[in-house]
Amino acid sequence: MFDLIAIGNPVYDEITTPYISTAGRVLSGCSTNAALTAKKLGVEKVGLIGSIGQDYRDLFIKDLERFGIEDLQILDGASTGGFKLVYFENGDRTLQVLGVAGEIRFEKLSSTTIKALKNAKFILLGPILNEIDVDFVRSLRKVCEGKLFLDPQGIIRRIGSNNMIEHAFDLDEVREIISLVDFVKPNEFEAEALTGLNNPSESAKLLAEWCGGGVSIVTLGEKGSILSFKGGVFTIPPYKTFAYDPTGAGDSYAGAFITRLLSGASLIDAAYYASAASSIMVEYTGPDFKMSREEVEKRLRIIKKV
């Protein structure tokens, strides 16, 4: 039985921040980063489902093996997904599409994969650019006995002019997807796009009402995060650190949050733990971030004293 299965296309990105610049493309992606975090924090059985082009397929399989993540089903994509990310000193960023991988459709999944999904404790939906849709989530919900965790970033994007990413989506479809999952976690900009509210606490509360499981998280970067459930709104402080590269911080938060819940922790404790873990991610670029349970626990104790 899998503890966590992450669904979403892996990407190989080019990243530039005021402090670093990658030499070519590096492994990233919501599903991938969340799976990496969970594995590094001791989750025993982690799998991934996604689509990738032939150009990076062999490298990706080797990367998963290197980190102990099972390639549950890797579909053949027309190309490999990826973005050119440029971060500015004011915190803004741009995303330009470098490649688009294939769609993930439920009917493409093998019987072995569907059986694994049925029995998994947690399934993370981490699309990067519309590779899953409402039909996929409906089918998934019918067979899965575990919890579904959604990062909605990839279902509210479209490719605009000059291959730049914009927010655009069918709100009714996205709301239905949110209603089918147990947890939803956008960042503050995605939450505002979804709800039309520019107050993260209000956005979190509304998203929790939309969510089938009644739990939402809105991540705020260096300002921490907001957790909402049962009508309550809870502010989770950050661990103060220097962000060399913010890429994947929210993905790492999701992986750590699920990891903590798997240990039997409360929602609030899981959010604190995730805040501590995501602070490590921003200190590195790429998949070789040095995350350990000992360091996360150390930062967790500091956060809880704030």
C-alpha positions in Angstrom: 0.0 0.0 0.0 1.3 3.4 -0.9 1.4 6.1 1.8 1.4 8.8 -0.9 0.8 8.9 -4.6 1.5 12.2 -6.3 -0.2 12.9 -9.6 1.0 15.6 -12.0 3.5 16.1 -14.8 7.2 16.5 -13.8 8.9 19.5 -15.2 12.5 20.5 -16.0 12.7 24.2 -15.4 15.2 27.1 -16.0 15.3 29.3 -12.9 16.7 32.8 -12.4 16.4 34.7 -9.1 18.4 37.8 -7.9 20.8 35.3 -6.2 21.0 32.2 -8.4 20.6 31.0 -12.0 20.5 27.4 -13.1 22.9 26.0 -15.6 20.2 24.6 -17.9 17.0 22.8 -16.8 16.5 21.2 -13.4 13.9 18.8 -12.1 10.9 20.4 -10.5 7.1 20.3 -10.5 4.4 20.3 -7.9 3.9 16.5 -7.7 7.6 15.8 -7.9 8.6 18.3 -5.2 5.9 17.1 -2.9 6.9 13.5 -3.4 10.6 14.3 -2.8 9.8 16.1 0.4 7.7 13.3 1.8 10.3 10.8 0.9 13.1 12.8 2.5 11.0 13.2 5.7 10.6 9.4 6.1 7.4 8.5 4.3 8.1 4.9 3.3 6.2 4.2 0.1 5.8 7.1 -2.3 4.8 6.9 -6.0 4.3 9.3 -8.9 2.1 9.4 -11.9 2.8 11.8 -14.7 3.7 12.4 -18.4 7.1 13.3 -19.8 8.7 13.5 -23.2 11.3 11.1 -24.5 14.0 13.8 -24.2 14.0 13.7 -20.4 12.3 10.4 -19.7 15.4 8.3 -18.9 16.9 11.1 -16.7 13.6 11.4 -14.9 13.4 7.7 -14.1 17.0 7.7 -12.8 16.1 10.8 -10.7 13.2 9.0 -9.1 15.2 5.9 -8.4 17.9 8.0 -6.9 15.4 9.4 -4.4 13.5 6.2 -3.7 10.3 7.3 -5.4 8.4 4.6 -7.4 7.5 5.5 -11.0 4.0 4.1 -10.6 3.0 5.0 -14.2 5.0 7.4 -16.4 3.0 8.2 -19.6 4.7 9.2 -22.9 4.3 13.0 -23.6 4.8 14.9 -26.8 7.4 16.9 -25.0 8.7 17.5 -21.5 6.9 20.1 -19.4 8.9 23.0 -18.1 9.0 26.7 -17.4 11.5 29.6 -17.6 11.0 31.2 -14.2 12.4 34.7 -13.5 12.0 36.1 -10.0 12.4 39.8 -9.2 13.6 41.5 -6.1 10.1 42.8 -5.3 8.8 39.2 -5.1 7.1 39.0 -8.5 7.9 36.4 -11.0 7.2 35.4 -14.6 6.6 31.9 -16.0 7.3 31.3 -19.7 6.4 27.8 -21.0 9.3 25.8 -22.4 7.4 22.6 -23.1 4.0 21.0 -22.5 3.8 17.3 -21.7 0.8 15.0 -22.3 -2.6 14.9 -20.5 -3.2 12.4 -17.7 -6.5 10.7 -18.4 -8.1 8.1 -16.1 -8.7 5.7 -19.0 -4.9 5.6 -19.7 -4.2 4.3 -16.2 -3.4 0.6 -15.9 -5.4 -1.7 -13.6 -2.3 -2.0 -11.4 -2.2 1.8 -11.1 -5.9 2.1 -10.3 -5.5 -0.6 -7.6 -2.7 1.4 -6.1 -4.7 4.5 -6.1 -7.7 2.8 -4.6 -5.6 1.7 -1.6 -3.3 4.7 -1.1 -3.6 6.6 2.1 -3.1 10.0 0.4 -3.2 11.2 -3.2 -1.8 14.6 -4.1 -3.1 16.2 -7.2 -0.4 18.6 -8.4 -1.0 19.5 -12.0 1.3 22.1 -13.6 -0.7 23.0 -16.8 -4.1 21.4 -17.2 -3.0 17.8 -17.5 -5.9 16.7 -15.3 -9.5 17.8 -15.5 -12.8 17.4 -13.6 -13.6 14.0 -15.3 -10.3 12.7 -14.0 -11.0 13.8 -10.5 -14.5 12.5 -10.6 -13.2 9.0 -11.6 -10.5 9.2 -9.0 -12.9 10.1 -6.2 -15.1 7.1 -7.1 -12.4 4.5 -6.6 -10.1 6.1 -3.9 -10.5 5.2 -0.3 -7.8 7.6 0.9 -7.6 11.4 1.2 -7.3 13.7 -1.8 -5.1 16.8 -1.5 -5.2 19.4 -4.3 -2.8 22.1 -5.3 -4.9 24.0 -7.8 -2.0 25.9 -9.5 -2.1 23.8 -12.7 -5.9 23.9 -13.2 -6.2 27.7 -13.2 -3.5 28.4 -15.8 -3.4 29.0 -19.5 -0.7 29.9 -22.0 -1.0 33.5 -23.0 1.0 35.7 -25.4 4.7 34.9 -25.8 4.1 31.6 -24.1 3.7 33.4 -20.7 1.4 31.8 -18.0 -1.8 33.6 -17.1 -4.6 32.8 -14.7 -7.7 31.8 -16.6 -10.2 29.0 -15.8 -13.8 27.8 -15.7 -14.8 28.6 -12.1 -17.7 26.1 -12.0 -15.4 23.3 -13.1 -12.7 24.3 -10.7 -15.2 24.6 -7.8 -16.4 21.1 -8.6 -12.9 19.7 -8.5 -12.4 21.4 -5.1 -15.6 19.9 -3.9 -14.3 16.4 -4.7 -11.1 16.7 -2.6 -10.4 16.7 1.1 -7.8 19.5 1.2 -7.1 22.4 -1.1 -3.9 24.5 -1.0 -3.4 27.5 -3.3 -0.9 30.3 -2.7 -2.3 33.8 -1.9 -2.3 34.9 -5.6 -4.1 31.8 -6.7 -6.5 32.1 -3.8 -7.4 35.6 -4.9 -7.9 34.5 -8.5 -10.2 31.7 -7.3 -12.3 33.6 -4.9 -12.1 37.2 -6.0 -11.1 38.1 -2.4 -7.8 40.0 -1.7 -7.8 39.0 2.0 -6.1 35.6 2.4 -8.0 34.8 5.6 -11.3 35.4 3.9 -10.1 33.4 0.8 -9.1 30.5 3.0 -12.4 30.4 4.8 -14.4 30.5 1.6 -12.2 27.8 0.0 -12.7 25.6 3.1 -16.5 26.0 2.5 -16.1 24.9 -1.1 -13.8 22.0 -0.3 -15.3 18.5 0.1 -13.2 17.8 3.2 -13.6 21.3 4.6 -9.9 22.1 4.9 -8.0 24.8 3.0 -4.5 26.3 3.3 -3.4 29.5 1.7 0.4 29.8 1.6 1.9 33.3 1.9 5.6 32.9 1.1 7.8 34.5 3.7 4.7 35.6 5.7 3.7 32.0 6.6 0.3 30.5 5.8 -3.4 30.5 6.7 -5.2 27.3 7.7 -9.0 27.1 7.7 -11.4 24.4 8.8 -14.7 24.1 10.7 -15.3 27.8 10.3 -12.0 28.7 12.0 -9.0 30.5 10.5 -5.5 30.0 11.9 -2.4 32.0 11.1 0.7 29.8 10.8 4.0 31.7 11.3 7.0 31.2 9.0 10.5 30.2 9.9 12.7 33.2 9.1 15.3 32.4 6.5 16.8 33.7 3.3 15.0 32.6 0.2 17.5 32.0 -2.6 14.9 30.3 -4.7 11.2 30.2 -3.8 10.5 27.6 -6.5 8.7 24.6 -5.0 8.2 26.0 -1.5 4.4 25.4 -1.7 5.0 21.9 -3.1 7.3 21.1 -0.2 4.7 22.5 2.2 2.1 20.1 0.8 4.5 17.1 1.0 5.4 17.9 4.6 1.8 18.6 5.6 0.8 15.1 4.3 3.8 13.5 6.0 2.8 15.0 9.4 -0.8 13.9 9.0 0.3 10.3 8.2 2.0 10.3 11.6 -1.4 11.1 13.2 -0.9 14.8 13.9 -3.6 17.4 14.1 -4.2 19.8 11.2 -2.7 22.7 13.1 0.4 20.8 14.0 0.8 19.6 10.4 0.6 23.2 9.2 3.3 24.2 11.6 5.5 21.3 10.5 4.9 22.2 6.8 5.9 25.8 7.5 9.2 24.6 9.0 9.9 22.2 6.1 9.1 24.6 3.3 11.7 27.1 4.8 14.4 24.6 3.9 13.3 24.3 0.3 13.8 28.0 -0.4 17.5 27.7 0.6 18.2 25.4 -2.4 17.6 25.0 -6.1 16.6 21.8 -7.7 15.8 18.3 -6.2 18.9 17.9 -4.1 17.7 20.1 -1.2 19.0 18.8 2.1 15.9 18.2 4.1 16.0 16.0 7.2 13.5 15.2 10.0 15.9 16.5 12.6 16.3 19.9 10.9 12.5 20.3 10.4 11.9 19.4 14.0 14.5 22.0 15.1 12.8 24.7 13.0 9.4 23.6 14.2 10.3 24.1 17.9 11.5 27.7 17.0 8.3 28.5 15.1 6.1 27.3 18.0 7.9 29.7 20.3 7.0 32.7 18.1 
